[in-house]
Amino acid sequence: MSNIRRSVPSRRCTVGIAVAVLSIVSLVGISAHSVKGRANPLLATAFVSSPSTGTDEPIRIAWGLADTGLRVVCFNTANTSHARADDALWPRVTAIGFELPGQLSGFRLLTPSNGWELEEDVEAPVPGAATVALDFAIVAPVNPMGRSVAGNPHQLLGLPPDQARPGARFCVSGPFPAGLTIEQILNGVVVRFHGVEAGGPSIDFGVWDNAARTIPLFP
């Protein structure tokens, strides 16, 4: 994916997973996450939240009485960036990724199925901070200019600006850590924006706007 690189295998040691889980649980508990771009915090903003309340839990997938270790997480994302004065179609949210404790794989995008793809084990170069290793990212397949890489290049993908909350619903299955609410999982969200400013690709990455959100969240 443009500007998000696939990370090398075994990007994080599994030692200390329990400590990482305790760290994410200890972060301030709120009912949603306001996201701001690191390079353009006033121009690139998003709102990420669980389906109903801050205590929503992932749905456990079981086979009979046996726990498969898989869970389903749904969350909402709204592109709350104000439309650019020169072009009301931009900036757009073109990826939503997650940094989780441990080294996890086996995630699948359940919905929406059109216009979005799921990539695992990728790296996001967050401006002014370290590159963040993401377990997975939900991606709109766009080129560096933020336009579709297949079909009609004038077809704009991703989430448009000035969206009302809660925005679009996404659901993903995978080995999400047990014992965490959806809101706690969202602590590690990273959002990519395209077309933040006129005259170029103008890509920015945003994270949860909270002092508890270190970058990376799990060194």
Backbone as numpy.savetxt, mean C-alpha at the origin, in Angstrom:
# Nx Ny Nz CAx CAy CAz Cx Cy Cz
7.65 -3.16 -11.73 6.80 -1.98 -11.73 7.68 -0.76 -11.73
7.30 0.25 -12.48 8.10 1.45 -12.60 8.36 2.07 -11.23
9.67 2.32 -10.98 10.11 2.98 -9.75 9.92 2.14 -8.49
9.43 0.93 -8.62 9.41 0.00 -7.49 10.14 -1.25 -7.95
11.23 -1.58 -7.30 12.09 -2.65 -7.75 11.83 -3.92 -6.97
11.98 -5.05 -7.67 11.89 -6.34 -6.98 13.09 -6.48 -6.06
12.85 -6.92 -4.84 13.94 -7.04 -3.88 14.62 -8.38 -4.05
15.81 -8.50 -3.48 16.56 -9.75 -3.55 15.91 -10.78 -2.65
16.10 -12.10 -2.92 15.52 -13.13 -2.06 16.01 -12.99 -0.62
15.18 -13.47 0.31 15.51 -13.43 1.74 15.85 -12.02 2.18
15.01 -11.07 1.82 15.30 -9.67 2.07 15.24 -9.32 3.53
14.55 -10.09 4.36 14.55 -9.82 5.80 14.67 -11.13 6.55
15.49 -11.15 7.55 15.67 -12.34 8.37 14.42 -12.56 9.21
14.02 -13.81 9.35 12.82 -14.11 10.12 13.07 -14.06 11.61
14.34 -13.96 12.04 14.65 -13.84 13.46 14.09 -12.53 13.97
13.39 -12.59 15.08 12.83 -11.37 15.65 11.45 -11.03 15.16
10.77 -11.97 14.51 9.41 -11.70 14.03 8.49 -11.35 15.19
8.63 -12.06 16.29 7.76 -11.78 17.44 7.95 -10.36 17.93
9.20 -9.88 17.93 9.47 -8.50 18.34 8.82 -7.54 17.37
8.88 -7.83 16.07 8.29 -6.96 15.06 6.78 -6.88 15.22
6.15 -8.02 15.52 4.71 -8.02 15.72 4.34 -7.18 16.93
5.10 -7.31 18.00 4.84 -6.50 19.18 5.01 -5.02 18.87
5.96 -4.69 18.03 6.18 -3.29 17.66 4.99 -2.72 16.91
4.46 -3.48 15.97 3.34 -2.97 15.18 2.09 -2.87 16.03
1.93 -3.77 17.00 0.78 -3.71 17.89 0.87 -2.49 18.80
2.09 -2.12 19.18 2.26 -1.03 20.13 2.07 0.34 19.51
2.04 0.44 18.17 1.83 1.73 17.54 0.45 2.27 17.88
0.32 3.57 17.78 -0.93 4.23 18.15 -2.09 3.64 17.36
-3.15 3.24 18.04 -4.31 2.65 17.39 -5.32 3.71 17.02
-5.59 3.84 15.74 -6.59 4.79 15.25 -7.49 4.08 14.26
-8.52 4.77 13.80 -9.51 4.13 12.94 -9.18 4.26 11.47
-8.11 4.96 11.10 -7.74 5.10 9.70 -6.34 5.68 9.61
-5.80 5.70 8.39 -4.45 6.18 8.17 -4.44 7.28 7.10
-4.00 8.46 7.49 -3.77 9.53 6.53 -2.36 9.37 5.99
-2.22 9.39 4.67 -0.94 9.19 4.02 -0.53 10.48 3.32
0.74 10.84 3.46 1.27 12.02 2.78 2.53 11.66 2.01
2.66 12.23 0.80 3.86 12.02 0.01 5.07 12.58 0.72
6.18 11.89 0.61 7.39 12.33 1.29 8.01 13.55 0.61
7.91 13.63 -0.71 8.47 14.77 -1.43 7.47 15.92 -1.55
6.19 15.58 -1.63 5.14 16.59 -1.82 3.99 16.35 -0.85
4.19 16.58 0.45 3.16 16.24 1.44 1.87 17.02 1.30
1.90 18.17 0.64 0.67 18.95 0.46 -0.05 18.60 -0.84
0.67 18.02 -1.80 0.09 17.73 -3.11 -0.31 16.27 -3.28
0.37 15.37 -2.57 0.11 13.93 -2.70 -0.39 13.39 -1.37
-1.70 13.10 -1.30 -2.28 12.60 -0.06 -3.25 11.46 -0.36
-3.41 10.58 0.61 -4.35 9.46 0.47 -4.91 9.12 1.85
-5.99 8.33 1.84 -6.65 7.91 3.07 -6.88 6.42 2.97
-6.28 5.65 3.89 -6.36 4.19 3.87 -7.01 3.73 5.16
-8.02 2.84 5.06 -8.77 2.45 6.26 -9.28 1.02 6.13
-9.64 0.44 7.27 -10.27 -0.87 7.30 -11.74 -0.73 6.93
-12.43 -1.83 6.63 -13.80 -1.74 6.11 -14.79 -1.02 7.01
-14.68 -1.19 8.32 -15.70 -0.56 9.17 -15.11 0.15 10.38
-14.35 -0.55 11.23 -13.81 0.05 12.44 -12.34 -0.30 12.60
-11.70 0.35 13.56 -10.30 0.09 13.83 -10.03 -1.26 14.45
-11.08 -2.00 14.82 -10.90 -3.33 15.41 -11.19 -4.45 14.44
-11.41 -4.12 13.16 -11.64 -5.16 12.15 -10.47 -6.14 12.12
-10.77 -7.43 12.06 -9.72 -8.45 12.01 -9.72 -9.14 10.66
-8.56 -9.62 10.21 -8.52 -10.43 8.99 -9.41 -11.66 9.14
-9.96 -12.12 8.04 -10.84 -13.30 8.04 -9.98 -14.54 7.88
-10.03 -15.43 8.86 -9.22 -16.65 8.84 -9.78 -17.64 7.83
-8.90 -18.25 7.04 -9.29 -19.29 6.09 -8.96 -20.64 6.70
-9.96 -21.46 6.91 -9.76 -22.77 7.53 -10.27 -23.87 6.60
-9.70 -25.06 6.76 -10.16 -26.25 6.04 -10.64 -27.23 7.09
-11.95 -27.31 7.26 -12.49 -28.07 8.38 -12.12 -27.35 9.66
-11.46 -28.05 10.57 -11.01 -27.44 11.82 -9.56 -26.94 11.76
-8.90 -27.22 10.63 -7.48 -26.88 10.51 -7.31 -25.46 9.98
-6.46 -24.70 10.62 -6.13 -23.35 10.17 -5.09 -23.44 9.06
-5.38 -22.87 7.91 -4.45 -22.93 6.78 -3.29 -21.94 6.92
-3.40 -21.02 7.88 -2.39 -19.98 8.00 -2.63 -18.81 7.08
-3.70 -18.89 6.31 -4.05 -17.82 5.37 -5.21 -16.99 5.93
-5.21 -15.73 5.58 -6.28 -14.82 6.00 -6.61 -13.87 4.88
-7.82 -13.31 4.91 -8.24 -12.31 3.93 -8.32 -10.95 4.61
-7.69 -9.98 3.99 -7.71 -8.60 4.48 -8.34 -7.71 3.41
-9.34 -6.95 3.80 -9.93 -5.95 2.92 -9.64 -4.57 3.50
-9.43 -3.60 2.64 -9.18 -2.24 3.09 -9.62 -1.26 2.00
-9.81 -0.03 2.39 -10.22 1.02 1.47 -9.07 1.98 1.23
-9.01 2.52 0.02 -8.02 3.55 -0.30 -8.69 4.65 -1.11
-8.54 5.88 -0.64 -9.05 7.05 -1.36 -7.88 7.96 -1.70
-7.84 8.42 -2.95 -6.84 9.41 -3.36 -7.41 10.78 -3.02
-6.99 11.33 -1.90 -7.53 12.60 -1.43 -6.72 13.80 -1.94
-5.74 13.55 -2.81 -4.98 14.65 -3.40 -5.92 15.57 -4.17
-5.69 16.86 -4.08 -6.47 17.80 -4.89 -5.98 17.73 -6.33
-6.92 17.84 -7.26 -6.57 17.80 -8.68 -5.65 18.97 -9.03
-4.73 18.72 -9.93 -3.83 19.78 -10.37 -4.60 20.86 -11.12
-4.16 22.08 -10.97 -4.84 23.19 -11.63 -4.75 23.10 -13.14
-3.65 22.52 -13.65 -3.46 22.43 -15.10 -4.08 21.19 -15.71
-4.40 20.18 -14.87 -4.97 18.93 -15.39 -5.70 18.23 -14.25
-7.03 18.25 -14.32 -7.86 17.74 -13.23 -7.81 16.23 -13.08
-7.13 15.51 -13.98 -7.05 14.05 -13.91 -5.87 13.56 -13.07
-5.02 14.47 -12.62 -3.82 14.12 -11.88 -3.74 14.91 -10.59
-2.98 14.39 -9.58 -2.18 13.16 -9.52 -3.05 11.92 -9.29
-2.48 10.76 -9.58 -3.21 9.51 -9.42 -2.44 8.56 -8.50
-3.18 7.77 -7.73 -2.57 6.70 -6.94 -2.42 5.49 -7.84
-1.19 5.01 -8.01 -0.95 3.91 -8.94 -0.41 2.64 -8.26
-0.22 2.68 -6.96 0.20 1.47 -6.24 -0.03 1.65 -4.74
-0.42 0.56 -4.09 -0.57 0.53 -2.63 0.16 -0.72 -2.14
1.26 -0.52 -1.41 2.06 -1.64 -0.95 2.09 -1.74 0.56
2.59 -2.89 1.06 2.58 -3.13 2.50 3.89 -3.76 2.97
4.42 -3.17 4.03 5.58 -3.70 4.73 5.07 -4.43 5.97
5.35 -5.75 6.05 4.86 -6.58 7.15 6.03 -7.20 7.89
5.82 -7.61 9.15 6.90 -8.27 9.89 7.18 -9.66 9.34
8.45 -10.01 9.24 8.81 -11.34 8.75 9.05 -11.35 7.26
9.24 -12.52 6.72 9.47 -12.72 5.29 8.31 -13.55 4.76
7.35 -12.89 4.11 6.09 -13.53 3.74 5.89 -13.54 2.23
5.20 -14.57 1.75 4.87 -14.67 0.33 3.62 -15.52 0.19
3.02 -15.48 -0.97 1.80 -16.24 -1.23 0.56 -15.39 -1.18
0.68 -14.09 -1.48 -0.47 -13.18 -1.46 -1.17 -13.19 -2.82
-2.49 -13.02 -2.79 -3.28 -12.99 -4.01 -4.31 -11.87 -3.94
-4.46 -11.15 -5.04 -5.46 -10.09 -5.13 -6.81 -10.72 -5.46
-7.79 -10.51 -4.60 -9.11 -11.07 -4.80 -10.03 -10.10 -5.53
-9.97 -8.84 -5.17 -10.79 -7.82 -5.81 -10.17 -6.46 -5.55
-10.24 -5.50 -6.50 -10.82 -5.62 -7.84 -9.89 -6.38 -8.77
-10.45 -7.03 -9.78 -9.65 -7.86 -10.68 -9.24 -7.14 -11.94
-9.92 -6.04 -12.29 -9.60 -5.36 -13.54 -8.80 -4.08 -13.28
-7.71 -3.93 -14.01 -6.91 -2.72 -13.91 -5.87 -2.72 -12.80
-5.81 -3.79 -12.01 -4.84 -3.86 -10.92 -4.14 -5.22 -10.94
-2.89 -5.25 -10.50 -2.12 -6.48 -10.39 -1.46 -6.53 -9.01
-1.09 -7.73 -8.57 -0.37 -7.86 -7.31 1.04 -8.36 -7.58
2.02 -7.66 -7.02 3.42 -8.06 -7.11 3.97 -8.28 -5.70
4.80 -9.31 -5.56 5.39 -9.62 -4.27 6.87 -9.25 -4.23
7.36 -9.05 -3.00 8.78 -8.88 -2.76 9.38 -7.76 -3.61
8.92 -6.54 -3.37 9.37 -5.39 -4.14 9.92 -4.32 -3.20
10.65 -3.38 -3.78 11.25 -2.31 -3.00 10.73 -0.96 -3.48
10.42 -0.08 -2.54 9.92 1.25 -2.85 10.94 2.29 -2.40
11.48 3.09 -3.32 12.45 4.13 -2.94 11.75 5.35 -2.37
11.55 5.38 -1.07 10.84 6.48 -0.42 11.73 7.72 -0.38
11.27 8.84 -0.93 12.11 10.05 -0.96 12.55 10.50 0.43
13.83 10.83 0.54 14.36 11.33 1.79 14.50 10.29 2.87
14.36 9.01 2.52 14.45 7.95 3.52 15.02 6.70 2.86
15.08 5.63 3.63 15.61 4.37 3.11 14.62 3.73 2.14
15.14 2.88 1.27 14.28 2.07 0.42 13.52 1.08 1.30
12.22 0.98 1.08 11.37 0.14 1.91 11.08 -1.18 1.19
11.31 -2.30 1.88 11.01 -3.61 1.34 9.54 -3.94 1.60
8.80 -4.17 0.54 7.37 -4.45 0.65 7.10 -5.93 0.41
6.27 -6.52 1.26 5.89 -7.92 1.04 5.06 -8.07 -0.22
4.17 -7.11 -0.45 3.41 -7.11 -1.70 2.92 -5.70 -1.98
2.59 -5.48 -3.25 2.01 -4.20 -3.66 0.93 -4.45 -4.69
-0.17 -3.73 -4.57 -1.24 -3.76 -5.56 -0.94 -2.63 -6.54
-0.78 -2.97 -7.82 -0.18 -2.06 -8.78 -1.09 -1.86 -10.00
-1.21 -0.61 -10.42 -1.82 -0.31 -11.72 -0.68 -0.37 -12.75
-0.80 -1.20 -13.81 0.31 -1.36 -14.77 0.49 -0.12 -15.64
1.37 0.78 -15.17 1.59 2.04 -15.88 3.07 2.22 -16.18
3.38 3.12 -17.12 4.76 3.45 -17.44 5.24 4.57 -16.53
6.50 5.01 -16.66 7.00 6.06 -15.76 6.19 7.35 -15.80
5.44 7.58 -16.87 4.60 8.77 -16.94 3.23 8.55 -16.31
2.97 7.33 -15.82 1.71 7.04 -15.16 0.59 6.65 -16.09
0.94 6.31 -17.34 -0.08 5.92 -18.31 -0.01 4.43 -18.59
-1.10 3.86 -19.09 -1.21 2.43 -19.31 -0.09 1.91 -20.19
0.48 0.77 -19.81 1.55 0.16 -20.60 1.00 -0.76 -21.68
-0.29 -1.01 -21.70 -0.90 -1.88 -22.70 -2.20 -1.27 -23.17
-2.52 -1.53 -24.43 -3.79 -1.00 -24.95 -3.71 0.49 -25.23
-4.73 1.21 -24.86 -4.84 2.63 -25.13 -3.98 3.43 -24.13
-2.93 4.13 -24.61 -2.08 4.88 -23.68 -2.81 6.06 -23.03
-3.96 6.43 -23.61 -4.73 7.53 -23.03 -5.70 7.05 -21.95
-5.77 5.72 -21.78 -6.59 5.17 -20.71 -5.84 5.33 -19.39
-6.39 6.10 -18.48 -5.73 6.38 -17.22 -6.14 5.34 -16.18
-5.14 4.72 -15.58 -5.38 3.70 -14.56 -5.14 4.30 -13.18
-5.39 3.50 -12.15 -5.19 3.97 -10.79 -6.37 4.74 -10.26
-6.18 5.40 -9.14 -7.24 6.14 -8.47 -7.12 7.63 -8.79
-8.19 8.28 -9.25 -8.15 9.70 -9.59 -8.12 10.58 -8.35
-7.80 11.86 -8.51 -7.74 12.77 -7.35 -9.13 13.16 -6.84
-9.15 13.80 -5.69 -10.37 14.33 -5.07 -11.41 13.25 -4.79
-10.96 12.05 -4.43 -11.89 10.99 -4.08 -12.45 11.19 -2.67
-13.72 10.92 -2.52 -14.33 10.95 -1.19 -13.95 9.68 -0.43
-13.83 9.80 0.88 -13.59 8.63 1.71 -14.85 7.78 1.78
-14.74 6.46 1.86 -13.53 5.68 2.08 -12.77 5.32 0.80
-13.35 5.56 -0.39 -12.65 5.27 -1.63 -12.89 3.87 -2.15
-11.89 3.30 -2.84 -12.01 1.99 -3.47 -11.68 0.87 -2.48
-12.38 -0.25 -2.63 -12.17 -1.41 -1.75 -11.24 -2.42 -2.42
-10.25 -2.89 -1.68 -9.33 -3.94 -2.14 -9.38 -5.08 -1.14
-9.31 -6.32 -1.64 -9.26 -7.50 -0.79 -8.11 -8.40 -1.24
-7.31 -8.85 -0.28 -6.13 -9.67 -0.56 -6.11 -10.85 0.39
-5.74 -12.03 -0.13 -5.55 -13.20 0.72 -4.06 -13.49 0.84
-3.67 -14.07 1.97 -2.27 -14.42 2.14 -1.93 -14.71 3.59
-0.66 -14.96 3.87 -0.22 -15.33 5.22 -0.01 -14.11 6.12
-1.06 -13.33 6.31 -0.96 -12.16 7.18 -0.66 -12.61 8.61
0.18 -11.87 9.33 0.54 -12.26 10.70 -0.69 -12.36 11.59
-0.77 -13.44 12.38 -1.89 -13.62 13.29 -1.80 -12.61 14.44
-2.95 -12.25 14.99 -2.99 -11.39 16.15 -3.04 -9.91 15.85
-3.03 -9.54 14.56 -3.08 -8.13 14.20 -4.43 -7.76 13.60
-4.91 -6.57 13.93 -6.11 -6.06 13.27 -5.71 -5.52 11.90
-6.71 -5.26 11.05 -6.42 -4.70 9.74 -5.75 -3.34 9.87
-6.23 -2.53 10.81 -5.64 -1.21 10.99 -4.17 -1.30 11.39
-3.81 -2.29 12.18 -2.40 -2.46 12.55 -1.57 -2.89 11.35
-2.15 -3.71 10.48 -1.47 -4.09 9.24 -1.25 -2.86 8.36
-2.22 -1.96 8.36 -2.13 -0.76 7.52 -1.05 0.21 8.00
-0.51 0.00 9.20 0.59 0.85 9.65 1.75 0.85 8.66
1.94 -0.27 7.99 3.07 -0.41 7.06 2.73 -0.07 5.63
1.68 0.69 5.37 1.28 1.00 4.00 2.24 2.00 3.35
2.48 1.81 2.06 3.25 2.74 1.23 2.43 2.97 -0.04
2.17 4.22 -0.37 1.33 4.57 -1.53 2.18 5.29 -2.57
2.05 4.88 -3.84 2.76 5.55 -4.93 1.80 6.49 -5.67
2.30 7.69 -5.96 1.55 8.69 -6.71 2.28 8.99 -8.02
1.51 9.17 -9.09 2.05 9.61 -10.38 1.45 10.96 -10.74
2.24 11.78 -11.45 1.73 13.04 -11.96 1.45 14.06 -10.89
2.28 14.10 -9.86 2.04 15.03 -8.75 2.21 16.47 -9.21
3.20 16.71 -10.05 3.44 18.04 -10.60 3.53 17.96 -12.11
3.27 19.06 -12.78 3.33 19.09 -14.24 4.77 19.03 -14.73
4.95 18.59 -15.99 6.26 18.65 -16.62 7.16 17.48 -16.35
6.63 16.29 -16.28 7.49 15.12 -16.08 6.78 14.02 -15.35
7.49 12.90 -15.10 6.86 11.79 -14.38 6.33 12.19 -13.01
7.12 12.96 -12.26 6.70 13.50 -10.96 6.08 12.42 -10.08
6.91 11.44 -9.71 6.46 10.32 -8.88 6.80 10.59 -7.42
5.90 10.24 -6.54 6.14 10.39 -5.11 5.65 9.14 -4.39
6.23 8.86 -3.23 5.79 7.76 -2.38 5.38 8.33 -1.03
4.24 7.89 -0.54 3.74 8.37 0.74 3.59 7.26 1.75
3.72 7.61 3.03 3.54 6.66 4.12 2.58 7.27 5.13
2.20 6.47 6.10 1.32 6.91 7.18 1.90 8.15 7.84
1.12 9.20 7.93 1.57 10.47 8.51 1.46 10.41 10.02
2.43 9.75 10.66 2.43 9.58 12.11 3.86 9.40 12.57
4.22 10.04 13.68 5.59 9.96 14.18 6.01 8.54 14.51
5.04 7.66 14.77 5.36 6.26 15.08 5.78 5.47 13.86
5.57 6.04 12.66 5.87 5.33 11.42 7.33 5.60 11.02
8.22 4.71 11.49 9.60 4.80 11.09 9.76 4.25 9.67
10.84 4.62 9.01 11.08 4.14 7.65 12.49 3.54 7.59
12.62 2.23 7.38 11.52 1.27 7.26 10.87 0.98 8.61
9.70 0.38 8.58 9.01 0.04 9.80 9.65 -1.15 10.49
10.20 -2.07 9.67 10.85 -3.27 10.20 12.25 -3.36 9.60
13.27 -2.76 10.25 14.64 -2.76 9.72 15.18 -4.18 9.57
